């Protein structure tokens, strides 16, 4: 079974965010930047459902933005 988990999909997206833009993600999701860093670098293996859901929702909003803003932070 090679299906990627919900958390793994969010983690891939989080790792793709430029380091300089992590604060914008933190602000938009109400997840501290230190927690985002720990998730990103594997220091936190189980960040919690609410945290993962907040990140998923953030990236989903980005995916639904029109035009060139699509891959930028909100």
C-alpha positions in Angstrom: 0.0 0.0 0.0 1.8 3.1 -1.2 -1.0 5.6 -0.3 0.5 8.7 1.2 -1.1 9.7 4.6 -3.0 12.9 5.3 -0.1 14.1 7.5 2.6 13.1 5.0 0.8 15.3 2.3 0.7 18.2 4.7 4.4 17.6 5.6 5.4 17.7 2.0 3.6 21.0 1.5 5.2 22.4 4.7 8.7 21.4 3.6 8.1 23.2 0.3 7.4 26.5 2.0 10.5 28.7 1.8 12.0 29.2 5.3 11.5 32.9 5.1 7.7 32.4 4.7 7.2 30.2 7.7 6.2 33.1 9.8 3.3 33.8 7.4 2.2 30.2 7.7 2.4 30.4 11.5 0.3 33.6 11.5 -2.3 32.2 9.2 -2.7 28.9 11.0 -2.2 30.0 14.6 0.6 27.4 14.9 3.8 28.7 16.5 6.8 29.0 14.2 8.8 26.9 16.6 6.2 24.1 16.3 6.2 24.4 12.5 10.0 24.1 12.5 9.8 21.0 14.7 7.2 19.4 12.4 9.2 20.3 9.3 12.5 18.9 10.6 11.0 15.7 12.1 11.4 16.6 15.7 7.7 16.3 16.3 6.4 13.0 14.8 2.8 13.4 16.0 1.8 17.1 16.0 -1.9 16.6 16.7 -5.0 16.5 14.6 -5.9 20.2 15.1 -2.4 21.3 14.0 -2.4 19.1 10.9 -5.9 20.2 10.0 -5.0 23.9 10.3 -2.1 23.4 8.0 -4.2 21.3 5.5 -6.8 24.0 5.4 -4.2 26.7 4.8 -2.7 24.8 1.9 -6.1 24.1 0.5 -6.9 27.8 0.5 -3.6 28.5 -1.4 -4.5 25.8 -3.9 -7.8 27.6 -4.6 -6.4 31.1 -5.1 -6.6 32.3 -8.7 -3.5 33.1 -10.8 0.1 33.7 -9.7 -0.7 34.0 -6.0 -1.4 30.3 -5.9 2.0 29.2 -4.7 2.6 32.1 -2.3 1.7 32.5 1.4 -1.6 34.1 2.3 
